[in-house]
Structure formats: C-alpha cells, structure tokens
Amino acid sequence: MAEYGIHHATFGESTPSIFEIIGQENLFSALRAAFRHGFKVLAENNPGKFGLLFKYFDEGYTVIDSVFQYIHLRLKGGLFPETFYGLKRIPDPRDLSVSKRKIAAWVFFAVVFPYLQSQLELLYKDMREEYSQGSFSYKGFKRRVALLYLKFYPVYNFIYEITVLAYYMTYALKLTRFHSPLMHVTSTTLTHLTAFDLIDDAWKEYVPEHQKQKLTTTLWNGLNVFVGGVTLSISIGAFLTQFINWWYNKEGNTSSFVSLPVPPPPRKWNLEEPIEICPLCKKKRTNDTVLSSSGFVFCYPCIFRFVRENNKCPVTGYKSSSQQLVKLYHQEEY
Ligand SMILES: [Zn+2]
C-alpha cells in the first residue's frame, strides 16, 4: 500500500482548540449552504436550465465535494476547511502511513456520511408529514417498517446528537484526543500546520517516490494549482460576502445599529408680504387654510384651486394634494 504520509506523519504537539474545531466544521456546512443557495437562485430565475440541477443538488455536490476533498487530503494533508483553519490530519498514531483506503474512509465520513444523514432526516420528515395528515401510503410489511422508522429515527438522532456534544465537551476538557465520534472511528486527530506544511511545494514530498514520473508530477502539479485556486476564490468569496453584508447594513439597515440621522432643518422661505397676506391673491387672507405639506397659509378658495390644478405648493413647490388642506380656527372664531 502506497504511503502518502509525510505530511500527516510530521507530528505537531499542539492540539487545536474547540473553537478552531467548531469553526472549520461550520465552514464545511456553510460552504454547502452557500452553493445550495446559489443554485436555488439560478433555478428560480431559469427553471428550464437549472431546475433539474437544483433538484439533484445534494447528490451532485456530494460527488464533486468527495473528489475535491480526496485531492485536497492527498495534497494538503487535511480537508479544505481544516487547512483553511490551519489544521491538518494525523492518522492513527499506531500506523502513520496514509493509504488510499484511509483517505477514502476520511472522505466517506466527512462528505458522504453527512449526506446520508440528511437523506434519513428528509425521509423522516416526509413520513411524519404523511402520517400526521392520514395519507400514509405504505402497506403491509413496508408499513410496519415505516412505522418502526418513525418511532426509532428520533431516538437514533437524539443519541447521535448527544454523542457529538459529549465528544465536544470531553475534547474541550482535554479528556479525549478525538473531537467527534467519526474521527474516533478512523482514529484520526487534528493538529496545527507546521511551517513546513505552508511551503508551496510541500505537497511534492507527499507524492510517493515511484509515482514521481513526469506525467504524474505534471498531473499533481496541475491539481495543486487547481486546489490553490479554489482556496483563493473561496477566501475572496468569503471576504466579499462579509464586505457586501457590511455595506448593505451600512446603507439600508442603519436602524439596527444607530438611530436614524437627524434631518436638516427646513429651508427658510423669505416672503416679501406681511404674514396675514395670502401668497396667491396677495390680499388679506379669508377662511385661513394651511397646506400641511409646506406649512404655508392661504385663503381656502385660492389654495384649493391651485393644488387641484398643479398638485404642488405655490410657494415651496412641494408635491401636495387637496387632502393636505387643513382649516385653521383662530381664537376669535370660536
Ligand atoms: Zn388668497
């Protein structure tokens, strides 16, 4: 069995903190969610072209991600989110060699297993929906199995979640080297990347001697450039997303951070006429009426006619309607 283990085998003494562990796990699911969202938007805008792609998104993503993570594990010594967080994998300390089979197992537990779990969850939700609506389509033996599934899936899910939580806690308390049950199954731990791992050509040490013929090296060189490109685009993508979020919050959603800015004081309009003169007929006002959009006072007949015809205030030009006319009642008229 070929060994790819130089990266994996270089022991780092440092154990990643629980925050790094949770961070890289969140990145793993966030990437899937981001791609899913992208395809959803595409499918909504162009159902003919992308509808089918979105329907089988989970399957397609699982296949592509499996291949990508396999290459990443071979070249960088860790899954993409792990090396993104500066971590790499150490295989079973009793056997530092990393076989293809081991990498396949890692990919299975990191990519395929979560996919299978999400499918079980979907199946359970669909069945429960049917059952609660009384439209349970299963008959005979299948029905008995389906009912058992409805009964035991929540138990399985609860036990799994509790186990994951227990691993997190015991890992945080340094009682175990494994941060998840799936890592325990493959006896794999994580450690920080060393300075050596960060050299661009480090992966070359990682290709077994007998494979270092020209063709293979070119192939892996190309793959290395590809993996580097993906890492870079995702880093830039993550940065841009953060930036757009920040920008959007800054522009449109200020109320969530600070109170709205104080509007500038209203413009002062200098009228030559004394205050009791109507700006329209230039005579002493009768039947005083204020236009609430601007605050100026006119005779009722003058302003009613003007606003009906022009839909604006004659003094300020503010958009106005006859709905905004308010009769003023002076003291002496009570
Ligand atoms: Zn008037």
Boltz pocket constraint, residues with backbone or C-beta under 6 A from the ligand:
constraints:
  - pocket:
      binder: B
      contacts: [[A, 278], [A, 279], [A, 280], [A, 281], [A, 282], [A, 283], [A, 284], [A, 285], [A, 286], [A, 298], [A, 299], [A, 302], [A, 303]]
      max_distance: 6.0
